[in-house]
Amino acid sequence: MNPKILKTLAYDQIKAQLLQDVATAAGQARVRALTPASDAQAVQLALDETADGAAILRLRGGIPIPQLTNIGPALKRVQIGAVLNGSELAELARVLRTVSAVDKFLVDLSENLDLRQVYDLQQQLTSLPALERRLVTAVDDEGHLTDDASPALRSIRQQIKRLEGEIRTRMDNYTHGGSAKYLSDPIVTIRDDRYVIPVKAEYRGQFGGVVHDQSASGQTLFIEPQAIVEMNNRLREAQIAEATEIERVLAELSEAVAPYTRELAANAGVLGHLDFINAKAKYARLLKATEPQVSTANHVDLLAARHPLIDPKKVVPNRITIGADYQAIVVTGPNTGGKTITLKTLGLLQLMGQSGLFIPAAEESTIGVFSDVFADIGDEQSIEQNLSTFSAHMSNIISILAHVDAQSLVLFDELGAGTDPQEGAALAIAILDEVGTVGSQVVATTHYPELKLYGYNTPNTINASMEFDVATLQPTYKLLIGVPGRSNAFDISLRLGLEPSIVDRAKLLIADDSHDLNNMIADLESQRKAAETEYKATRRELDEATQLHADLKAAYTDFFTERERQLDKAKDEANAIVVKATEKADKIIRDLRQMQLTNPGTVKENQLIEAKTALKDLHQEKAAPKNRILRREKRKQALTPGDTVKVLSYGQTGELLAPVDATHWEVQIGIMRMRIATKDLEKMQAPEDATPKRRVATVRGGMTGPATTLDLRGERYDDAMAKLDSYIDAALLASYQQVTIIHGLGTGAIRNGVTQYLKRNKQVKRFGFAPQNAGGSGATIVEFK
């Protein structure tokens, strides 16, 4: 990517904002080296890393990486046999501690979250527990050797502490005893690493010993009393021994580091990479940016695109699309209407996307992968080079035309400006034709009416404009694709108070074709506004119809449910009556049988059987409940030839060939055909969409039913509600008495959605938040009837 475009579109300002979120020297180096990639695979890889960082930031607050300095110089010194100082060893220890902490963090995270690239980076980390333990034990965070660095160092420091205590005790006798009157100040201080007291000059012989210093006035002498000279000598010897031992330990630690310089450098690089991913995720959250889709065909469709360097409260979102239906866009409209910002928004968002950054645009936006982006924006007049505005623009355009190819994106601001309008318009058209011949995508802004006709008549080219509100005399900064801009000078002049006669005379002075063009533009604007009004009305009616359909569907369901309930109630009442009647009838039949036995031939046996059967037929059987869950699950699990199934006993996936009998199927597993029992087969559901999608929340279960826990953290609201509905159905089918729904805290949207769903579900007996040791208000326990 040419460096000039990065400066023109303020790409370095994006990098400067990224730098604010990196914590390591290696991460800073990655940000400074960041440039847009022109390979689709590299772009997607970088976006995948940002998506991972965004998921981790949302769920866990980011990857835990502290401030880390550049350990490269220290490792180079070790390689040439130098001894590292305490600060350098402390930085190496910090890197090793961070490696262990990050590795543990990602291992724990992998149990609950699927990521695209970060786990691969984790595999590049090398843990060195023995070296880490040695360095952490010997060196503190400030780079000082601890007492545990070596037994000898601990012993020497204990000796130093004991000697210092003895010296201070002796010196206190001078500062608080009868000798205090000879002192300028009753304190103990240090000169030349030896303990001394400030003695008045006239009493210098009172204590004997050695004079180490005197005050500026000469009135005070800093004297080491004779009585503690020997003690100071022993203390000094111990301090020298301490320094010698420290040098020995530092050399030993440096020697221990030497075999692992390559691993340490690689670890620092991976931590810097993860830190860079953290920074990209934080910047995406700051901008409320989204992950763009990548089009290898360079179809750009930016939805609600916003310039990242403009105040979010002031920026106007626009949809910018190019590459699919048209190759060139000619943007017209008044000055200060937003044409230049629109160009810069398109260019900068494209550069950000190709750098692996999320872009400030709505979800489902699409970027291309251009080999290069060129722009001629702004006044590049050079006094030193004696170039006029027009000459500066033409020099830049000539350079652009010399380097563009079919995979380039070209942005022209005020193409052909700075010279005679007729010649400038002709040059602009010729330049656009040349770019079109090469095959580059191009967006050009202009004031020339000739280019409006060019955009209308040229294949693969479309007009666009920045909307202007004549009523308020203010631009709206909205991009209108398909509608060329028109001059509003006459309308503005009239509203500002210019005499109508003057405006009418001005209209007579312009050519008829200009009138025709303006009338055409005005007509297009009217049609656009009418279409927009009609669309809003249609959309409103559609929403109302959708709501009415939902209400009718709910009422229809309620009606049939109530009807079935009433029928069941009536049948229960009828059956109760029949039971009583049956009891009476049985008594009558018993009496009849008794009469038959007593008086043979009076009542026939077949008559008794027919009477009994008729009484039984009076009983009303209730219809079996229409179990929607059971029917749906049976349909999903019905086996047919060609289905993909999982053989539970082997844990392998195969394809159904044909049924062997009522309880067995022939299954193709790899190169083997096997006869498998139907109960040992589980139908695998085909994916609804071939497009790979990242999974954020996963329900993990066994082979005989769903898990007793559903994790909805990280899900979008609509997806979470759909998964909840499906999961509750499956749990009811499995006859679970209790399940747990993990929704996390977050904004509370999913938690509220779960609560409302459970309130509506008639199969739920009760529900409530989990105990504090089991998730608290981040999880809900559900009991079924």
MOQUI-V883944 format. One record per pair of residues at least 6 apart in sequence whose C-alpha atoms are under 7 Angstrom apart, sorted by sequence separation. I is the first residue (numbers start at 1). J is the second residue. D is the distance in Angstrom with one decimal. If there is no record, write none. Layout:
BEGIN
i=I j=J d=D
i=I j=J d=D
END
This chain:
BEGIN
i=6 j=12 d=6.7
i=22 j=28 d=6.2
i=37 j=43 d=6.1
i=56 j=62 d=5.2
i=78 j=84 d=7.0
i=139 j=145 d=4.6
i=140 j=146 d=6.5
i=147 j=153 d=6.1
i=148 j=154 d=6.6
i=174 j=180 d=5.7
i=180 j=186 d=6.2
i=189 j=195 d=5.8
i=190 j=196 d=5.6
i=214 j=220 d=5.6
i=215 j=221 d=6.5
i=353 j=359 d=6.3
i=381 j=387 d=5.7
i=455 j=461 d=5.4
i=456 j=462 d=6.3
i=468 j=474 d=6.1
i=469 j=475 d=5.8
i=494 j=500 d=6.6
i=596 j=602 d=5.8
i=646 j=652 d=5.7
i=647 j=653 d=6.1
i=659 j=665 d=4.3
i=660 j=666 d=6.2
i=667 j=673 d=5.6
i=668 j=674 d=6.5
i=701 j=707 d=3.9
i=758 j=764 d=6.6
i=770 j=776 d=4.8
i=56 j=63 d=6.9
i=138 j=145 d=5.5
i=139 j=146 d=5.7
i=147 j=154 d=4.7
i=188 j=195 d=6.8
i=189 j=196 d=5.5
i=214 j=221 d=4.3
i=352 j=359 d=6.6
i=381 j=388 d=5.5
i=417 j=424 d=6.0
i=455 j=462 d=5.1
i=456 j=463 d=6.4
i=468 j=475 d=4.3
i=469 j=476 d=6.6
i=596 j=603 d=5.6
i=646 j=653 d=4.4
i=658 j=665 d=6.0
i=659 j=666 d=6.0
i=666 j=673 d=6.7
i=667 j=674 d=5.3
i=700 j=707 d=5.8
i=743 j=750 d=6.3
i=769 j=776 d=6.0
i=770 j=777 d=6.4
i=138 j=146 d=5.3
i=188 j=196 d=6.1
i=189 j=197 d=6.2
i=213 j=221 d=6.0
i=214 j=222 d=5.7
i=381 j=389 d=4.8
i=416 j=424 d=4.4
i=455 j=463 d=5.1
i=467 j=475 d=6.2
i=468 j=476 d=5.7
i=645 j=653 d=5.7
i=646 j=654 d=6.3
i=658 j=666 d=5.5
i=666 j=674 d=5.7
i=667 j=675 d=6.3
i=699 j=707 d=6.8
i=712 j=720 d=5.9
i=743 j=751 d=5.7
i=769 j=777 d=5.2
i=19 j=28 d=6.2
i=53 j=62 d=6.8
i=188 j=197 d=5.2
i=213 j=222 d=5.1
i=306 j=315 d=6.5
i=380 j=389 d=6.5
i=416 j=425 d=6.0
i=467 j=476 d=5.7
i=645 j=654 d=5.5
i=657 j=666 d=5.5
i=666 j=675 d=4.7
i=667 j=676 d=6.8
i=770 j=779 d=5.5
i=74 j=84 d=6.9
i=138 j=148 d=5.8
i=187 j=197 d=6.5
i=211 j=221 d=6.6
i=212 j=222 d=5.7
i=306 j=316 d=6.7
i=349 j=359 d=5.9
i=379 j=389 d=6.2
i=467 j=477 d=6.2
i=644 j=654 d=5.8
i=645 j=655 d=6.0
i=656 j=666 d=6.3
i=657 j=667 d=5.6
i=665 j=675 d=5.8
i=666 j=676 d=6.3
i=769 j=779 d=5.8
i=770 j=780 d=5.4
i=137 j=148 d=6.3
i=138 j=149 d=4.0
i=175 j=186 d=4.6
i=211 j=222 d=5.8
i=212 j=223 d=6.0
i=306 j=317 d=5.0
i=381 j=392 d=5.4
i=416 j=427 d=6.2
i=452 j=463 d=6.5
i=466 j=477 d=5.8
i=467 j=478 d=5.4
i=644 j=655 d=4.7
i=656 j=667 d=4.7
i=657 j=668 d=6.7
i=664 j=675 d=6.6
i=665 j=676 d=5.5
i=699 j=710 d=5.5
i=769 j=780 d=4.4
i=770 j=781 d=5.8
i=19 j=31 d=6.5
i=137 j=149 d=6.5
i=175 j=187 d=6.1
i=211 j=223 d=4.4
i=305 j=317 d=5.1
i=306 j=318 d=6.9
i=380 j=392 d=5.6
i=416 j=428 d=5.0
i=466 j=478 d=5.5
i=467 j=479 d=6.4
i=643 j=655 d=5.8
i=644 j=656 d=6.5
i=655 j=667 d=5.6
i=656 j=668 d=6.5
i=664 j=676 d=5.5
i=665 j=677 d=6.4
i=699 j=711 d=6.2
i=768 j=780 d=5.4
i=769 j=781 d=6.0
i=18 j=31 d=7.0
i=185 j=198 d=6.3
i=210 j=223 d=5.6
i=211 j=224 d=6.3
i=304 j=317 d=4.5
i=305 j=318 d=5.1
i=380 j=393 d=6.8
i=415 j=428 d=5.7
i=466 j=479 d=4.8
i=467 j=480 d=6.6
i=490 j=503 d=6.3
i=642 j=655 d=5.9
i=643 j=656 d=5.5
i=654 j=667 d=6.3
i=655 j=668 d=5.2
i=664 j=677 d=4.4
i=665 j=678 d=6.3
i=698 j=711 d=6.4
i=767 j=780 d=6.8
i=768 j=781 d=5.6
i=74 j=88 d=6.3
i=184 j=198 d=5.7
i=209 j=223 d=6.7
i=210 j=224 d=5.1
i=304 j=318 d=4.7
i=305 j=319 d=6.0
i=353 j=367 d=6.8
i=465 j=479 d=5.8
i=466 j=480 d=6.1
i=642 j=656 d=5.2
i=654 j=668 d=5.4
i=655 j=669 d=6.8
i=663 j=677 d=5.9
i=664 j=678 d=5.0
i=697 j=711 d=6.0
i=767 j=781 d=5.5
i=768 j=782 d=6.9
i=183 j=198 d=5.7
i=184 j=199 d=5.6
i=209 j=224 d=5.5
i=210 j=225 d=6.6
i=303 j=318 d=6.7
i=304 j=319 d=5.1
i=354 j=369 d=6.6
i=464 j=479 d=7.0
i=465 j=480 d=5.3
i=641 j=656 d=5.0
i=642 j=657 d=6.2
i=654 j=669 d=4.5
i=663 j=678 d=5.4
i=697 j=712 d=5.7
i=767 j=782 d=4.4
i=15 j=31 d=6.3
i=183 j=199 d=4.3
i=184 j=200 d=5.4
i=209 j=225 d=4.4
i=303 j=319 d=4.6
i=464 j=480 d=5.4
i=465 j=481 d=6.7
i=641 j=657 d=5.2
i=653 j=669 d=6.6
i=697 j=713 d=6.1
i=766 j=782 d=6.2
i=767 j=783 d=6.1
i=15 j=32 d=7.0
i=171 j=188 d=6.9
i=182 j=199 d=6.0
i=183 j=200 d=5.5
i=208 j=225 d=5.7
i=209 j=226 d=3.8
i=302 j=319 d=5.5
i=303 j=320 d=6.8
i=350 j=367 d=6.3
i=376 j=393 d=6.8
i=464 j=481 d=4.4
i=641 j=658 d=5.6
i=697 j=714 d=6.3
i=766 j=783 d=5.4
i=182 j=200 d=6.0
i=201 j=219 d=5.2
i=207 j=225 d=5.4
i=208 j=226 d=5.3
i=302 j=320 d=5.1
i=463 j=481 d=6.4
i=464 j=482 d=5.1
i=465 j=483 d=6.0
i=696 j=714 d=5.9
i=697 j=715 d=6.3
i=765 j=783 d=5.5
i=103 j=122 d=6.6
i=200 j=219 d=6.0
i=201 j=220 d=5.3
i=207 j=226 d=6.7
i=301 j=320 d=5.9
i=302 j=321 d=6.1
i=463 j=482 d=5.0
i=464 j=483 d=5.0
i=465 j=484 d=5.1
i=466 j=485 d=6.7
i=473 j=492 d=6.6
i=589 j=608 d=6.9
i=696 j=715 d=6.5
i=764 j=783 d=6.1
i=765 j=784 d=4.8
i=71 j=91 d=7.0
i=200 j=220 d=4.8
i=201 j=221 d=5.8
i=301 j=321 d=4.2
i=376 j=396 d=6.6
i=462 j=482 d=5.9
i=463 j=483 d=5.7
i=464 j=484 d=4.9
i=465 j=485 d=4.6
i=764 j=784 d=4.5
i=765 j=785 d=4.9
i=71 j=92 d=6.9
i=182 j=203 d=6.2
i=191 j=212 d=6.4
i=199 j=220 d=5.6
i=200 j=221 d=6.3
i=287 j=308 d=6.9
i=300 j=321 d=5.3
i=301 j=322 d=6.6
i=376 j=397 d=6.8
i=463 j=484 d=5.0
i=464 j=485 d=6.9
i=763 j=784 d=5.8
i=764 j=785 d=5.9
i=198 j=220 d=6.0
i=199 j=221 d=5.2
i=300 j=322 d=5.3
i=429 j=451 d=6.8
i=470 j=492 d=6.9
i=763 j=785 d=5.7
i=198 j=221 d=5.6
i=199 j=222 d=6.2
i=299 j=322 d=6.2
i=300 j=323 d=6.0
i=425 j=448 d=6.1
i=198 j=222 d=4.6
i=199 j=223 d=6.7
i=299 j=323 d=4.5
i=706 j=730 d=6.8
i=197 j=222 d=5.5
i=198 j=223 d=6.5
i=298 j=323 d=6.1
i=299 j=324 d=5.2
i=425 j=450 d=6.4
i=706 j=731 d=6.6
i=99 j=125 d=6.8
i=196 j=222 d=5.8
i=197 j=223 d=5.6
i=374 j=400 d=6.5
i=425 j=451 d=6.9
i=100 j=127 d=6.4
i=196 j=223 d=5.2
i=197 j=224 d=6.6
i=390 j=417 d=6.7
i=99 j=127 d=6.6
i=196 j=224 d=4.5
i=390 j=418 d=4.8
i=195 j=224 d=6.5
i=389 j=418 d=6.2
i=390 j=419 d=6.4
i=415 j=444 d=6.5
i=705 j=734 d=6.4
i=713 j=742 d=6.9
i=410 j=440 d=7.0
i=415 j=445 d=6.4
i=709 j=739 d=5.9
i=710 j=740 d=6.4
i=711 j=741 d=6.3
i=712 j=742 d=5.9
i=713 j=743 d=5.2
i=409 j=440 d=5.9
i=410 j=441 d=6.2
i=411 j=442 d=5.8
i=412 j=443 d=6.3
i=413 j=444 d=5.8
i=414 j=445 d=5.0
i=415 j=446 d=5.8
i=649 j=680 d=6.6
i=708 j=739 d=4.9
i=709 j=740 d=4.7
i=710 j=741 d=4.9
i=711 j=742 d=4.7
i=712 j=743 d=5.0
i=713 j=744 d=5.8
i=406 j=438 d=5.7
i=408 j=440 d=5.1
i=409 j=441 d=4.9
i=410 j=442 d=4.6
i=411 j=443 d=5.1
i=412 j=444 d=4.5
i=413 j=445 d=5.0
i=414 j=446 d=4.5
i=452 j=484 d=6.2
i=486 j=518 d=5.9
i=648 j=680 d=5.6
i=708 j=740 d=6.3
i=709 j=741 d=5.9
i=710 j=742 d=6.0
i=711 j=743 d=6.4
i=65 j=98 d=6.6
i=405 j=438 d=6.0
i=406 j=439 d=4.3
i=407 j=440 d=5.9
i=408 j=441 d=6.4
i=409 j=442 d=5.8
i=410 j=443 d=6.5
i=411 j=444 d=5.9
i=412 j=445 d=6.3
i=582 j=615 d=6.5
i=647 j=680 d=6.0
i=648 j=681 d=6.2
i=717 j=750 d=5.9
i=745 j=778 d=5.1
i=405 j=439 d=6.8
i=406 j=440 d=4.5
i=647 j=681 d=5.0
i=744 j=778 d=4.0
i=1 j=36 d=6.7
i=97 j=132 d=6.8
i=373 j=408 d=5.8
i=374 j=409 d=6.3
i=375 j=410 d=5.7
i=376 j=411 d=6.3
i=377 j=412 d=6.4
i=405 j=440 d=6.0
i=486 j=521 d=6.3
i=646 j=681 d=5.8
i=647 j=682 d=6.6
i=743 j=778 d=5.7
i=744 j=779 d=6.3
i=96 j=132 d=5.7
i=184 j=220 d=6.5
i=371 j=407 d=5.4
i=372 j=408 d=5.1
i=373 j=409 d=4.8
i=374 j=410 d=4.8
i=375 j=411 d=4.5
i=376 j=412 d=5.0
i=377 j=413 d=5.0
i=404 j=440 d=7.0
i=645 j=681 d=6.2
i=646 j=682 d=5.1
i=742 j=778 d=6.2
i=743 j=779 d=5.7
i=370 j=407 d=5.2
i=371 j=408 d=5.6
i=372 j=409 d=6.6
i=373 j=410 d=5.9
i=374 j=411 d=6.2
i=375 j=412 d=5.9
i=376 j=413 d=6.0
i=484 j=521 d=6.3
i=645 j=682 d=5.4
i=646 j=683 d=6.4
i=742 j=779 d=4.3
i=64 j=102 d=6.4
i=194 j=232 d=6.1
i=307 j=345 d=5.0
i=370 j=408 d=5.3
i=483 j=521 d=6.9
i=645 j=683 d=4.4
i=646 j=684 d=6.5
i=741 j=779 d=5.6
i=742 j=780 d=6.4
i=93 j=132 d=5.9
i=306 j=345 d=6.7
i=370 j=409 d=6.5
i=644 j=683 d=6.3
i=645 j=684 d=5.0
i=740 j=779 d=6.8
i=741 j=780 d=5.1
i=578 j=618 d=6.5
i=644 j=684 d=5.5
i=740 j=780 d=5.7
i=741 j=781 d=6.4
i=483 j=524 d=6.4
i=578 j=619 d=6.3
i=740 j=781 d=4.5
i=93 j=135 d=5.6
i=483 j=525 d=6.8
i=739 j=781 d=6.0
i=740 j=782 d=6.1
i=23 j=66 d=6.2
i=24 j=67 d=5.3
i=25 j=68 d=6.2
i=93 j=136 d=5.9
i=739 j=782 d=5.4
i=23 j=67 d=4.7
i=24 j=68 d=4.5
i=25 j=69 d=5.2
i=26 j=70 d=6.8
i=575 j=619 d=5.5
i=639 j=683 d=7.0
i=738 j=782 d=5.5
i=739 j=783 d=6.8
i=23 j=68 d=6.6
i=24 j=69 d=6.0
i=25 j=70 d=5.2
i=575 j=620 d=6.1
i=738 j=783 d=4.4
i=637 j=683 d=5.8
i=737 j=783 d=5.8
i=738 j=784 d=6.2
i=737 j=784 d=5.4
i=90 j=139 d=6.0
i=571 j=620 d=5.9
i=90 j=140 d=6.6
i=90 j=141 d=5.8
i=571 j=622 d=6.9
i=90 j=142 d=7.0
i=308 j=360 d=6.4
i=86 j=139 d=6.7
i=90 j=143 d=5.1
i=89 j=143 d=6.9
i=306 j=360 d=5.6
i=568 j=622 d=6.1
i=87 j=142 d=6.5
i=305 j=360 d=6.0
i=306 j=361 d=6.1
i=87 j=143 d=4.0
i=305 j=361 d=4.3
i=86 j=143 d=4.2
i=304 j=361 d=5.2
i=305 j=362 d=6.9
i=86 j=144 d=5.6
i=303 j=361 d=5.6
i=304 j=362 d=5.5
i=86 j=145 d=6.8
i=302 j=361 d=6.4
i=303 j=362 d=5.1
i=167 j=228 d=6.9
i=303 j=365 d=5.4
i=52 j=115 d=5.7
i=302 j=365 d=4.9
i=52 j=116 d=6.5
i=167 j=231 d=6.8
i=301 j=365 d=5.6
i=302 j=366 d=6.0
i=301 j=366 d=4.9
i=52 j=118 d=6.6
i=292 j=358 d=6.7
i=300 j=366 d=5.3
i=301 j=367 d=6.5
i=291 j=358 d=4.9
i=292 j=359 d=6.9
i=300 j=367 d=4.7
i=48 j=116 d=6.0
i=49 j=117 d=5.7
i=290 j=358 d=5.2
i=291 j=359 d=6.6
i=299 j=367 d=6.7
i=300 j=368 d=5.5
i=343 j=411 d=6.5
i=48 j=117 d=6.5
i=49 j=118 d=6.6
i=289 j=358 d=5.4
i=290 j=359 d=5.6
i=298 j=367 d=6.9
i=299 j=368 d=5.7
i=289 j=359 d=4.9
i=290 j=360 d=6.4
i=298 j=368 d=3.8
i=289 j=360 d=4.1
i=290 j=361 d=6.4
i=293 j=364 d=6.5
i=295 j=366 d=6.6
i=297 j=368 d=6.9
i=298 j=369 d=5.9
i=163 j=235 d=6.1
i=288 j=360 d=6.3
i=289 j=361 d=6.1
i=290 j=362 d=6.5
i=291 j=363 d=6.9
i=292 j=364 d=6.3
i=293 j=365 d=6.1
i=294 j=366 d=5.8
i=295 j=367 d=6.0
i=296 j=368 d=6.2
i=298 j=370 d=7.0
i=287 j=360 d=6.0
i=290 j=363 d=5.7
i=292 j=365 d=5.1
i=293 j=366 d=4.6
i=294 j=367 d=5.3
i=295 j=368 d=4.9
i=296 j=369 d=6.2
i=340 j=413 d=6.5
i=284 j=358 d=5.7
i=292 j=366 d=5.2
i=293 j=367 d=6.2
i=294 j=368 d=5.9
i=295 j=369 d=6.9
i=160 j=235 d=6.1
i=292 j=367 d=6.4
i=280 j=357 d=6.4
i=160 j=238 d=6.1
i=156 j=238 d=6.4
i=156 j=242 d=6.1
i=153 j=242 d=6.4
i=153 j=245 d=6.2
i=629 j=729 d=6.2
i=630 j=733 d=6.8
i=629 j=733 d=6.9
i=339 j=445 d=6.6
i=328 j=441 d=5.8
i=329 j=442 d=6.5
i=330 j=443 d=6.1
i=331 j=444 d=6.0
i=332 j=445 d=5.8
i=327 j=441 d=5.0
i=328 j=442 d=4.8
i=329 j=443 d=4.7
i=330 j=444 d=5.1
i=331 j=445 d=4.5
i=332 j=446 d=5.4
i=333 j=447 d=6.8
i=327 j=442 d=6.6
i=328 j=443 d=5.7
i=329 j=444 d=6.3
i=330 j=445 d=5.8
i=331 j=446 d=6.4
i=332 j=447 d=5.8
i=323 j=441 d=6.7
i=330 j=455 d=6.1
i=339 j=466 d=6.6
i=338 j=466 d=6.6
i=337 j=466 d=5.9
i=328 j=460 d=6.4
i=329 j=461 d=5.8
i=330 j=462 d=6.3
i=331 j=463 d=6.1
i=332 j=464 d=6.4
i=333 j=465 d=5.4
i=327 j=460 d=5.2
i=328 j=461 d=4.6
i=329 j=462 d=5.1
i=330 j=463 d=4.9
i=331 j=464 d=4.6
i=332 j=465 d=4.7
i=333 j=466 d=5.4
i=326 j=460 d=4.2
i=327 j=461 d=5.9
i=328 j=462 d=6.4
i=329 j=463 d=5.8
i=330 j=464 d=5.9
i=331 j=465 d=4.9
i=332 j=466 d=6.8
i=325 j=460 d=6.9
i=326 j=461 d=5.4
i=329 j=464 d=6.6
i=326 j=462 d=6.7
i=126 j=263 d=6.4
i=337 j=475 d=5.2
i=338 j=477 d=5.2
i=337 j=477 d=5.6
i=126 j=267 d=6.5
i=125 j=267 d=5.5
i=125 j=270 d=6.8
i=121 j=270 d=6.8
i=332 j=484 d=6.0
i=333 j=485 d=4.5
i=331 j=484 d=7.0
i=332 j=485 d=4.8
i=333 j=486 d=6.4
i=318 j=478 d=6.2
i=316 j=477 d=6.4
i=318 j=479 d=6.1
i=316 j=478 d=7.0
i=85 j=250 d=6.7
i=84 j=250 d=6.5
i=83 j=250 d=6.5
i=83 j=251 d=5.3
i=84 j=254 d=5.9
i=83 j=254 d=5.7
i=95 j=268 d=6.7
i=78 j=254 d=6.6
i=79 j=258 d=6.3
i=78 j=258 d=5.8
i=75 j=261 d=5.8
i=72 j=265 d=6.9
i=65 j=275 d=6.6
i=63 j=278 d=6.6
i=62 j=278 d=6.2
i=53 j=277 d=5.5
i=57 j=281 d=6.9
i=53 j=278 d=5.5
i=50 j=277 d=5.7
i=54 j=281 d=4.6
i=49 j=277 d=6.4
i=53 j=281 d=5.2
i=50 j=280 d=6.0
i=50 j=281 d=5.8
i=26 j=268 d=6.8
i=26 j=269 d=6.0
i=27 j=272 d=4.1
i=31 j=276 d=7.0
i=26 j=272 d=4.4
i=27 j=273 d=6.0
i=30 j=276 d=6.8
i=24 j=272 d=5.9
i=27 j=275 d=5.5
i=27 j=276 d=5.0
i=24 j=275 d=6.8
i=23 j=275 d=6.7
i=22 j=275 d=6.0
i=22 j=276 d=6.3
i=40 j=296 d=6.6
i=22 j=279 d=5.6
i=21 j=279 d=4.9
i=18 j=279 d=6.0
i=18 j=280 d=6.8
i=18 j=283 d=6.4
i=50 j=356 d=6.8
i=50 j=357 d=6.7
i=47 j=356 d=4.4
i=46 j=356 d=4.3
i=47 j=357 d=6.3
i=43 j=354 d=5.4
i=43 j=355 d=6.6
i=43 j=356 d=5.7
i=36 j=351 d=5.7
i=38 j=354 d=7.0
i=37 j=354 d=5.4
i=36 j=354 d=4.8
i=37 j=355 d=5.9
i=36 j=355 d=4.2
i=35 j=355 d=5.9
i=40 j=369 d=6.0
i=39 j=369 d=6.8
i=38 j=369 d=5.8
i=38 j=370 d=5.9
i=38 j=371 d=5.0
i=9 j=344 d=6.0
i=11 j=348 d=6.8
i=9 j=347 d=6.9
i=9 j=348 d=5.8
i=5 j=373 d=6.8
i=5 j=374 d=6.1
i=2 j=372 d=7.0
i=5 j=375 d=6.4
i=1 j=372 d=5.2
i=1 j=373 d=7.0
i=114 j=695 d=6.1
i=114 j=696 d=6.0
i=113 j=696 d=5.8
i=113 j=697 d=6.6
i=59 j=714 d=6.8
END
